[in-house]
Amino acid sequence: MVTDRTSEPGGAPSPLRQPVMTRSSLLAALGVVAAALVPLQAAHAQQSADEESAAPVIEQETPAEGPTSPEQTADSPYLSDWYHQNLTAIGSKNIRFGPQQVDDIYLEYEFFGRKGPLDLYGYIDFPKFFGVGNGADSGIFDNGSPVFMELEPKLSIDDMVGRDLSVGPVKEWFVAFDYIFDWGHNTENRQNTLYAGLGADFDTGSPLGLSLNLYKRRQWENYGAANEHSWDGYRAQLNYSYPLGSFDNGASLVYVGFTNHDFGSDLGDKDPSRTNESTVATNVLLYQFTHLRFMAVARYFHNGGQWNDGVTAPFPDTHGDSFELRSTGWGYYFGVGWQF
């Protein structure tokens, strides 16, 4: 998650807005996330029944070993047996995708699931939806971006060719995409980026879910940056999740994480305030019931948004003063949502 704003003073591009939970709500990032988010209380109930030798319990599917979301039974409490959704109010602090740190409170609609060869993840953000943010923040109601979205579909190569292509620890191969769109009010405040490549899910022999995607980047609009309308660089994306436990009150606790490393760009060669590489590592704790869920996120940025940490920005801040770019450090998110 990030925040779009109106044009920075001096005609500088708006900062990039990105998901918290990328693939999240840092769910992301990911089929891995999707599996981790499926409620675990059914398994807990079954275990209790076995221990007490009680009457048989109708079993529901629980997360399998893979990163994809299992289909629910006919008794599923959700609207779809494979397409899972949630709506979350998120507060963010010290987000470093742009030249200035952004604080924002916004609304996010998130969706994910697996059906046939399609493994889908995505979200739509409505920036500054509640009218709260710092001076660098703008959004849907104050001439900022009304919508920021990310769509991450993967197509199973194994399913499409009808063969098991697993080898070693790799249990499934994918054609993977990551499309990011920020609908700024003009081209200087808009992003339009496609990552395309290959993905793999791994068998870890444990409850740990693990996947890796390698992308090449096609950059169209990018807030007026010098790499617009070009093929510019690559991204390595590692996604991981681990169920931490379930509780007597029906809640479950899940850790979800993902790391994006962008490299091989030429942007830093064209602009000394930018870099050719950038890394963002996201760590999420999800405490959730069947519908209600709580999210806490710590995200580490290294040259977030490919801004060169420590150099003087080539444009003034919102007060007309010069400032130093602070694109390396921690940012935080907290959210309350409803799964349906």
C-alpha positions as CSV (number, residue, x, y, z in Angstrom):
1,M,0.0,0.0,0.0
2,V,1.2,3.4,-0.7
3,T,-0.3,6.6,-1.4
4,D,-0.8,8.6,-4.4
5,R,-1.0,12.4,-4.2
6,T,-1.3,15.3,-6.4
7,S,1.8,16.5,-8.3
8,E,4.7,17.3,-5.9
9,P,6.0,20.8,-5.9
10,G,8.2,21.5,-8.8
11,G,6.4,19.0,-11.0
12,A,7.9,15.9,-9.3
13,P,6.1,12.6,-9.7
14,S,3.7,11.4,-7.0
15,P,5.0,8.6,-4.8
16,L,4.1,5.1,-5.6
17,R,1.3,3.4,-3.8
18,Q,1.6,-0.3,-3.0
19,P,-0.2,-3.0,-1.1
20,V,0.5,-3.8,2.4
21,M,-0.3,-7.2,2.2
22,T,0.9,-7.7,-1.3
23,R,0.0,-10.4,-2.4
24,S,-0.6,-7.8,1.3
25,S,-3.6,-7.2,2.0
26,L,-0.1,-8.6,2.4
27,L,-1.8,-11.8,1.9
28,A,-0.3,-11.7,-0.3
29,A,1.4,-11.7,-2.6
30,L,0.1,-14.7,-3.1
31,G,-1.4,-18.0,-3.5
32,V,0.7,-18.7,-0.4
33,V,-1.1,-16.1,1.5
34,A,-4.5,-17.3,0.3
35,A,-3.9,-20.7,1.8
36,A,-2.7,-19.3,5.0
37,L,-5.8,-17.2,5.4
38,V,-8.4,-20.0,5.3
39,P,-9.8,-20.5,8.8
40,L,-8.3,-23.3,10.8
41,Q,-11.0,-23.9,13.4
42,A,-12.5,-26.8,11.5
43,A,-9.3,-28.8,12.0
44,H,-9.3,-27.7,15.7
45,A,-12.8,-28.9,16.2
46,Q,-12.0,-32.3,14.6
47,Q,-9.0,-32.8,16.8
48,S,-11.1,-32.0,19.9
49,A,-13.7,-34.5,18.9
50,D,-11.1,-37.2,18.4
51,E,-9.6,-36.6,21.8
52,E,-13.0,-36.8,23.5
53,S,-14.3,-39.7,21.5
54,A,-17.4,-37.6,20.7
55,A,-19.9,-38.1,17.9
56,P,-18.5,-37.9,14.4
57,V,-17.9,-34.4,13.1
58,I,-18.4,-33.4,9.4
59,E,-14.9,-32.4,8.3
60,Q,-14.2,-29.3,6.3
61,E,-11.2,-28.8,4.1
62,T,-8.3,-27.1,5.8
63,P,-5.3,-25.6,4.1
64,A,-3.3,-28.1,2.1
65,E,0.4,-28.1,1.7
66,G,0.3,-25.8,-1.3
67,P,0.0,-22.0,-1.6
68,T,-3.4,-22.2,-3.3
69,S,-6.7,-21.8,-1.5
70,P,-8.7,-25.1,-1.1
71,E,-12.3,-25.2,-2.2
72,Q,-14.8,-25.0,0.6
73,T,-17.6,-27.6,1.2
74,A,-21.3,-26.9,0.7
75,D,-21.4,-25.7,4.3
76,S,-18.9,-23.0,3.7
77,P,-19.7,-19.7,5.5
78,Y,-18.4,-17.7,2.5
79,L,-20.3,-16.5,-0.6
80,S,-18.2,-18.6,-3.0
81,D,-16.6,-22.0,-2.8
82,W,-13.4,-20.8,-4.3
83,Y,-13.4,-17.0,-4.7
84,H,-12.6,-15.6,-1.2
85,Q,-13.0,-11.9,-0.4
86,N,-12.5,-9.4,2.4
87,L,-13.0,-5.8,3.1
88,T,-10.5,-4.1,5.4
89,A,-10.0,-0.7,6.9
90,I,-6.2,-0.1,7.1
91,G,-4.1,2.5,8.9
92,S,-0.5,3.0,7.6
93,K,2.5,4.9,9.0
94,N,5.9,5.8,7.5
95,I,5.2,4.2,4.1
96,R,8.3,4.8,1.9
97,F,7.3,4.0,-1.7
98,G,7.4,7.7,-2.6
99,P,9.9,10.6,-2.1
100,Q,8.1,11.6,1.1
101,Q,6.9,9.2,3.9
102,V,3.1,8.8,3.9
103,D,0.6,8.1,6.6
104,D,-2.9,7.1,5.5
105,I,-6.1,5.5,6.5
106,Y,-7.8,3.8,3.6
107,L,-10.3,1.0,2.5
108,E,-9.1,-2.1,0.8
109,Y,-11.1,-4.8,-1.1
110,E,-9.1,-8.0,-1.4
111,F,-9.8,-11.3,-3.3
112,F,-8.0,-14.6,-3.9
113,G,-8.6,-18.2,-4.8
114,R,-7.8,-21.2,-7.0
115,K,-10.0,-22.7,-9.7
116,G,-8.5,-25.1,-12.2
117,P,-5.2,-23.8,-13.6
118,L,-6.0,-20.2,-12.3
119,D,-4.4,-19.1,-9.0
120,L,-5.7,-15.6,-8.5
121,Y,-4.8,-12.8,-6.0
122,G,-5.7,-9.1,-6.1
123,Y,-6.8,-6.1,-4.2
124,I,-8.3,-2.6,-4.8
125,D,-7.4,0.3,-2.5
126,F,-9.3,3.5,-2.1
127,P,-6.6,6.0,-0.8
128,K,-7.4,8.3,2.1
129,F,-11.0,7.0,2.1
130,F,-11.6,8.2,5.6
131,G,-10.2,11.7,5.0
132,V,-7.2,11.1,7.4
133,G,-3.5,11.3,6.4
134,N,-0.4,13.4,6.8
135,G,0.6,16.4,4.7
136,A,2.1,14.2,1.9
137,D,-1.1,12.2,1.6
138,S,-4.0,12.7,-0.8
139,G,-6.6,10.4,-2.2
140,I,-10.0,9.6,-3.4
141,F,-11.8,12.8,-2.1
142,D,-9.0,15.5,-2.4
143,N,-7.7,15.4,-5.9
144,G,-5.5,12.4,-5.3
145,S,-5.8,8.9,-6.8
146,P,-9.3,7.5,-6.5
147,V,-8.2,3.9,-7.0
148,F,-5.0,1.9,-6.7
149,M,-5.1,-1.8,-7.7
150,E,-2.8,-4.8,-8.1
151,L,-3.8,-8.1,-9.8
152,E,-1.6,-11.2,-9.6
153,P,-2.9,-14.1,-11.7
154,K,-0.9,-17.3,-12.1
155,L,-1.7,-20.1,-14.6
156,S,-0.5,-23.6,-13.7
157,I,1.6,-25.0,-16.4
158,D,1.1,-28.5,-15.0
159,D,-2.7,-28.2,-15.3
160,M,-2.6,-26.7,-18.8
161,V,-0.4,-29.5,-20.2
162,G,-2.1,-32.2,-18.1
163,R,1.2,-33.5,-16.7
164,D,3.0,-33.6,-13.4
165,L,6.1,-31.4,-14.0
166,S,7.4,-31.5,-10.4
167,V,11.1,-31.9,-10.0
168,G,13.0,-32.0,-6.7
169,P,11.4,-29.6,-4.2
170,V,9.4,-27.8,-7.0
171,K,5.9,-29.3,-7.0
172,E,4.2,-27.0,-9.5
173,W,5.2,-24.5,-12.2
174,F,3.3,-21.3,-13.3
175,V,3.1,-18.6,-15.8
176,A,3.0,-15.6,-13.5
177,F,1.9,-12.0,-13.8
178,D,1.7,-9.0,-11.6
179,Y,-0.2,-5.9,-12.9
180,I,-0.2,-2.6,-10.9
181,F,-2.4,0.4,-11.8
182,D,-2.7,3.7,-10.0
183,W,-5.4,5.9,-11.4
184,G,-4.0,9.3,-10.7
185,H,-5.8,12.5,-11.9
186,N,-3.2,13.1,-14.6
187,T,-0.3,11.2,-16.3
188,E,2.2,12.7,-13.8
189,N,0.3,11.0,-11.0
190,R,-0.4,7.6,-12.6
191,Q,1.3,4.2,-12.6
192,N,0.8,1.4,-15.1
193,T,3.2,-1.5,-14.7
194,L,3.2,-5.2,-15.8
195,Y,5.5,-7.9,-14.4
196,A,5.5,-11.2,-16.4
197,G,7.5,-14.3,-15.9
198,L,7.6,-17.8,-14.3
199,G,6.6,-19.0,-10.8
200,A,7.1,-22.1,-8.8
201,D,5.5,-23.6,-5.6
202,F,7.8,-25.6,-3.3
203,D,7.2,-28.7,-1.2
204,T,8.9,-27.8,2.1
205,G,7.8,-31.0,3.9
206,S,6.3,-28.8,6.6
207,P,3.3,-26.4,7.2
208,L,5.5,-23.7,5.6
209,G,4.1,-22.5,2.3
210,L,6.8,-21.2,-0.1
211,S,6.7,-19.9,-3.7
212,L,9.0,-17.9,-5.9
213,N,8.2,-15.7,-8.9
214,L,10.7,-14.2,-11.4
215,Y,9.4,-11.4,-13.5
216,K,10.6,-9.0,-16.3
217,R,9.1,-5.5,-16.0
218,R,7.2,-3.6,-18.7
219,Q,6.9,0.0,-17.5
220,W,4.3,2.4,-19.0
221,E,3.3,5.4,-16.9
222,N,5.4,5.8,-13.7
223,Y,4.6,9.2,-12.2
224,G,6.7,10.9,-14.8
225,A,9.9,8.9,-14.1
226,A,12.6,8.5,-16.8
227,N,11.9,4.8,-17.3
228,E,8.4,5.3,-18.6
229,H,7.3,3.3,-21.8
230,S,10.2,0.9,-21.7
231,W,11.2,-2.6,-20.6
232,D,13.2,-1.8,-17.5
233,G,14.5,-4.4,-15.0
234,Y,13.3,-7.5,-13.2
235,R,11.7,-8.6,-10.0
236,A,12.3,-11.6,-7.8
237,Q,9.4,-12.2,-5.5
238,L,9.5,-14.7,-2.6
239,N,6.3,-15.6,-0.8
240,Y,6.0,-17.5,2.5
241,S,3.4,-18.3,5.1
242,Y,3.1,-20.4,8.3
243,P,0.1,-21.2,10.5
244,L,1.0,-20.4,14.1
245,G,-1.9,-22.0,15.8
246,S,-5.6,-22.0,16.6
247,F,-7.5,-21.1,19.8
248,D,-10.4,-22.3,21.9
249,N,-12.4,-19.2,20.9
250,G,-12.3,-20.3,17.2
251,A,-9.6,-17.9,16.1
252,S,-6.4,-18.7,14.3
253,L,-3.1,-17.0,14.0
254,V,-1.1,-17.0,10.8
255,Y,2.2,-15.5,9.7
256,V,2.4,-14.3,6.1
257,G,5.4,-12.7,4.4
258,F,6.8,-11.7,1.1
259,T,9.9,-10.0,-0.3
260,N,10.1,-8.1,-3.6
261,H,13.6,-7.4,-5.0
262,D,13.7,-5.2,-8.0
263,F,17.0,-5.2,-10.0
264,G,18.5,-4.6,-13.4
265,S,16.8,-1.2,-13.9
266,D,18.3,1.8,-15.7
267,L,16.4,4.4,-13.7
268,G,19.3,5.3,-11.4
269,D,21.6,5.8,-14.4
270,K,19.2,8.5,-15.7
271,D,18.4,10.3,-12.4
272,P,20.7,10.5,-9.4
273,S,17.7,10.7,-7.0
274,R,16.6,7.2,-8.1
275,T,18.2,3.8,-7.9
276,N,18.5,0.7,-10.1
277,E,17.6,-1.7,-7.3
278,S,15.0,-1.7,-4.5
279,T,13.9,-4.2,-1.9
280,V,10.8,-4.4,0.2
281,A,10.3,-7.1,2.8
282,T,6.8,-7.5,4.4
283,N,5.8,-9.3,7.6
284,V,2.2,-9.9,8.5
285,L,0.4,-11.4,11.5
286,L,-3.2,-12.3,10.9
287,Y,-5.5,-13.1,13.9
288,Q,-8.8,-14.2,12.4
289,F,-12.2,-15.8,13.1
290,T,-14.5,-17.1,10.4
291,H,-15.4,-13.6,9.3
292,L,-13.7,-11.0,11.6
293,R,-9.9,-10.6,11.2
294,F,-7.2,-8.3,12.6
295,M,-3.9,-7.6,10.8
296,A,-0.6,-6.1,12.0
297,V,2.2,-5.5,9.4
298,A,5.9,-4.5,9.7
299,R,7.4,-3.7,6.3
300,Y,11.1,-2.9,5.7
301,F,12.0,-0.7,2.8
302,H,15.5,-0.4,1.2
303,N,15.4,2.4,-1.4
304,G,11.6,2.1,-1.5
305,G,10.1,3.0,-4.9
306,Q,13.6,3.2,-6.3
307,W,14.2,6.5,-4.5
308,N,17.9,7.0,-3.5
309,D,17.9,7.1,0.3
310,G,19.9,10.0,1.8
311,V,20.2,12.3,-1.2
312,T,18.5,15.7,-1.5
313,A,15.3,15.5,-3.4
314,P,15.3,17.3,-6.8
315,F,12.1,19.2,-5.8
316,P,10.8,21.0,-2.7
317,D,8.4,19.4,-0.2
318,T,4.8,20.6,0.3
319,H,6.0,23.6,2.2
320,G,8.5,24.7,-0.5
321,D,11.6,23.5,1.5
322,S,14.3,21.2,0.3
323,F,14.4,17.8,2.0
324,E,16.4,14.6,2.2
325,L,14.9,11.4,0.8
326,R,14.2,8.8,3.5
327,S,13.4,5.7,1.5
328,T,15.1,3.2,3.8
329,G,13.5,2.1,7.1
330,W,10.4,0.6,8.6
331,G,6.8,1.2,7.8
332,Y,3.7,-0.2,9.6
333,Y,0.1,-1.1,8.9
334,F,-2.8,-2.1,11.1
335,G,-6.2,-3.3,9.8
336,V,-9.6,-4.6,10.8
337,G,-11.5,-6.5,8.2
338,W,-14.4,-8.8,7.4
339,Q,-14.1,-12.0,5.3
340,F,-17.0,-13.1,3.2
